[in-house]
Amino acid sequence: MANAVTKVNGIAIADIAKINGQDDDDLAKLNTLEFTGTPADAHTLISTHTADGSSINIDITSGIDSTYDVYEFHFINIHPSGTGSSGQLLFQVNASGGSGFNETITSTAFRAYQQEDDSGGSIDYQATEDQAQGTAYEIIMEGIHNDNDTGGSGILTLYAPSSTTYVKHFMSMTNTTLGAGTKQDFHAGYINTTSAIDEISFKMSSGTMDAGVIKMYGLATS
């Protein structure tokens, strides 16, 4: 004789049967219940760094370790102090025990662009924004205006920075207000070291970050 079914999706048959014993008024109450719990989020805010124009760099020298597999850096309304449209937001890192923010990077870059008047739309590779085993600061955003109502926002993702086996992959996706248009930058590559990465530096290509916020999040380990 086959075994009797005692559960459906982990719920006991006896408990399911209790629903059938409820009258319509009781069942209708389910529609008015308020569930107050918040959905699970793998992001944990580690630190917040606010630019005020008083320094050239924002260096994050703590909080990057083996606690998380993935780190995200969120850029919120980065506004440069420099004039013109050539402002660039850059980053570099230090391997554990290192200094100078000059690790070796190989990267690639492309962008999409569109004007407010629907002209000039394009998507193209940015050969001047990549590196081939370079040690310079890597570009994240390019062409950030310093007009009062403009700036740039986006995310840089750094994978497994504490690994001592693999190189360190990164990807960034950002959007900037460029004159009377919008520009989305995509950069990706790897930091060519198997040493752990424990520090990261952000700066403008010229001048300072006049305003804006950088938030560092850790994503739950796999």
N, C-alpha and C positions, 0 to 999 in steps of 0.2 A: 504494500500500500504506500502510495507516495506521501511524503511529508506534507502536512497542512501548512498553508501560507499564514504566517503570523505577523509579518510586517510588509508594508508597502513604502518604498523609499525611506526606510528606517523608522517609519511611524507604525506603532502597534495597531493591529486591526481593531482591537478593543477601543483604542482612542478614536480611531476614525468612526467607529460605530456611534460614539457619543454625539458626533455632529448630527447624525440622523435623528437624535432624540431632542434636538433643540427646536423650539418653535421659530416661526419666521421673524418675530420681533427681535429675538436674541441674535439670530444670524444677521439681521439688518444692522445691528450695532457695529459689526465688523467694518462697515463702510464709513463709520464716523470716527474710527480710532485714529489717533495721531501717533505716528512712529517718530520718535525724537532722536534716535541714534544717527550718527554721521557715518557715511560710507568709509570703508577702509581706504587709506591712502598710503602708498609706499614711501612718499616723500617726508623726510624729517628735516626741518629747518635747523641748520647748524649755526649759521652766523649771518648777520646783515651788515653791509658796509655802505655808508652814505657819502657820496662825493659832495664836497663843498667848495671846490676850486682852490683849496689851500695847499694841495700837494700834487705832484706829477703822477705818482703811482698809487694804486691800491694793492698792497701786498697781503695775501692771506697766508700766514705762516703757521697756522695750527688748525686742527680739525680734519685734515686729510690723512687718513690712516686705513687700517684693514677693517674698520667697523662696517664699511659699506663697499659693495662691489662697483657701484656707479655713483658719480657725483655730478650734480647739475648746478650750473651758475646762471642765474636769471638776471638779465639786464633790463632795468625798468627806466625808461625815459633818460637815457644817457645824453647829456647836453655838453658840448665842448665849449671851452672858452675861446679857442682860436677862431679867426675869421675865415671867411670863404667856405668852399664846399669840399675841401680836401682832408677834413678830419677823419682819422681812422682810430678805431678802438683795437688794441693789440693785447696779446697775452704771451707769456712764457712761463716756464716752470723750473724748479730745482729738483734734482734727484736728492734722495736722502743724504745728508752730509755735504751737499754741494752748495754753491753760492753763485751769484752773478746772473741768474736767470738766462742761461745760454745753452740749454740742452738742444741736441740735434733733432730737427724736424723735417719730415717730408710730407707735403700737403698738396691739395688741389682745391680749386675755387671756381665757382660760376655764379652768375647773378641773373635775376629777372627784373625788368624795369617797365614802368608804365607812367605816362604823364596824365595829369588831371584832364587835359583836353583830348585824351585818347590818342595822342601822337607819341611816337618814339618807343612804342612797346618792343621789347626785345628780350632774348635770353641768350647768354653767350659765356664762353669760358674766359676767365680773367687770368691771363698769363703773368701779369705783373703782381698778382697777389698770392702766388704759390711759392713753395720752397722745395728744393731738392738737396737734402742733407744740409740745410742751413741752420744757423744758430741765432738768427734774428728773432725778434718778437713776431709772432704770427698774427696776421690780420683777422679780425672777427667781423667788424663793420667798416665800411669804406664810404667816404663822401658824406659825413655827417655835418649838416649845416649848424650854425650857431644862431639862427633866427630864433626869436623868443618862443615861438610856438612849435619848434621842430626838435628832433632828437632821434634816438634809436633804441630799440628794444629787441630782446631775443634770448636765446638759450645756448650755452656751450655745455656739451656733455663729455665727461672724461671717464673712460672705462678702466676699471681695475687698476687704479694708480699704485696700489701696494704690491702688485705682482712682482716677483723677482724672477719670473720665468719668461714673460712675454713683453714685447714692446707695448706702448700705451696709446691706444686708439682714442681719437677725439672727433667730434662733429659739432658744428655750430650752424644755427639758422637764425638770422636776424633780419629785421626790417628797419629801414631808415626813411625819413622824410627828406627827399632830395629836391630842393627847389619846389616846383609845382608838380611833384610826382612822388611815386613810391618805388623803393628799390629793395629787393629781397636778396640777401647774400647767403650763399651756402659754402661752407669751408669744411674740409675733413682731411684727416691724415693720421700720422702716428709720430709719437716721440720715440726716437730710436735708441732706447735704453731699456735694459732689463732690471735696472735698479728701481727701487720704489720711488715714486714721486710724492713729496709731502709739502710742497709749497707752490703757490701760483701767484703771478703778478699780472695786473692789468694797468694799462696806461693809454693815453692818447698819443698819436704820432707827433703832435705838437701842442703846446699849451697844456691845460689841465682839464679834468672833468669838472665843469662848472656846477653841474648838478646831476642827479641820478642815483640809483640804488643798485647794488649788486647783492643778491641773496645766494648763499651756498646751501644746497640741499644734499642729503645723502639718501640713496635709494636702498631699500631693504635688500639684504644679502640673499642670494638665490638658494 
